Amino acid sequence: MLRSALWGKLVRAPRNEQNQKARTKNRKKKKGFKDMITGRKPGRNAFRPLASRNDRWRAGMLRALAALLALTGTVADAASTPAQTVHSLEVMHWLTSGRDAAALAVIRDRFVQQGGAWTETPMPGAGETGRAAAVNRIVGGRPPAVFQFSLGSQLSELAAANLIRTLPPAADWDAAIPPGIAAVSKYNGRILAVPVTIRGENWMFYNKALLLRLGVGVPKTWAEFMTSAQRLKAAGVVPLALGGQSWQERLLFNAVLLGVGGTTFYRRVYEQLDGKAIDSDLMLKVFETFGALRPYVDAGSPGRRWNQTTRMVIHGEAAFQIMGDWAKGEVAAAGVTLGSAVDCALAPANESAYIMMVDGFALAATDDASLRAAQDLFVRTVREPGVQVELAQRLGSIPVRIDVPSTSFDACSAHAMRIARDPASQLMDPGLSLSGGLSGAIDDSISQFWNQKTLTAEQGRTLLRQTIQAYR
């Protein structure tokens, strides 16, 4: 009751007619607090330069919340809660599908072998939904001891409010993971979360049997892709399978951005938000190429889920799909061995590079020595080279550690591991380096350009520039 009342005082205005305007304003702020932490995308009318004001308000809210929670014992209060069993902890996660659950079992079994007691709470969904569930638990005063969360600015916001515990240091850890991932894993030099695995986004899955039958090669550039797509469409085959959701459209756009612009240009756009790069003729070419792909996607694309789209490639209804390495799970579930009827290659590009997305596990702030010991054991378990290898094999991803052998991985993962070990080839998903609001707004602008087929490349470039400027 006390916690609820404190939260109410923090975000609600007095409930009377005289303060109706203040109540409405604070309702919007409370919604904004949750949206900014979870990375929910702003509405269509949100593309306006209010980011700095919202950021200041959000930081103040988080600091006030942290102080209140600490004062009332909601972050951790060993005197008011039952004593924890040594090495017992709750793990909150979204690894709930068959393949993902089997991967999580690698961590769980090793943790239990070393004396830990494990309980787990599945999240209602991945990504935005999962992050919201974790934040609600933290705000409600019942933080899970360990919880899955996306690395990046949203996790840093929790750290700034002292709502999570930084990880115990490990002398060899920075040398064992890619520099870009090490950077986004930290806040003020301290590690925020233990990265679990690297997911590659710029894969091109294709129906190998279909291409062989039609005499179409695997394209290495986007110009070659267009030529192949014309032949496939003339033969009555869908050239490019795409699920019409904004995040799938963004994966395709990013693959084109890398393939047309190269690694340096990709970094200028997403890491530096370089206005000259965004306004350049090269960016115009990116949008021209991206827009030219529209005719090669089938009419059933809008709203289609990624796994349904992957099945189109598996069954020979479509030739290509640009998708993350999680599509391997769908291929395996169909009883198809990767490299036989269905195979994968990196999306067309002149340079070898890997666009990486990384999820991690964060630790709730606590003063309970027993719980901290359990958290430490969890972190050590995830970092073990053997756990990293088996975990990645079950997920179809690659290990976060770059010091493990690639010999036991499939050909695509082994190739990705070689690329990911070169710092020049390591690219980050924009969600890792940009704020949740800006990342979502960029998704919206890309989706708007893709779906409004009358928009020209010049208009697409302008839309992207205006979106980024609104958040700077």
ABEGO torsion letter per residue (X at the ends): XAAAAAAAAAABBBBBAAAAAAAAAAAAAAAAAAAAAAGBBBBAAABBBAAAAAAAAAAAAAAAAAAAAAAAGAABBAAABBBBBBGBBBBBBABABAAAAAAAAAAAAAAAAAGBBBBBBBBABBEAAAAAAAAAAAAAGBBBABBBBBBEAAAAAAAAAGABBBBBBBAAAAAABBAAAAAAABBGGBBABBBABBBBABBBBBBAAAAAAAGBBBBABAAAAAAAAAAAAAAGBBABBBBBBAAAAAAAAAAAAAAAAEAAAAAAAAAAGBAAAAABAAAAAAAAAAAAAAAABBAAABGBBAAAAAAAAAAGABABBBBBAAAAAAAAAAGBBBGBABBBBBBBBABBBBBBBBBBBBBBBBABAAAAAAAAAAAAAAABAAAAAAAAAAAGBBBABAABBAAABBAAAAAAAAAAABAAABBBBAAAABBAAAAAAAAAAAAAAAABAABBAAAAAAAAAAAAAAAX
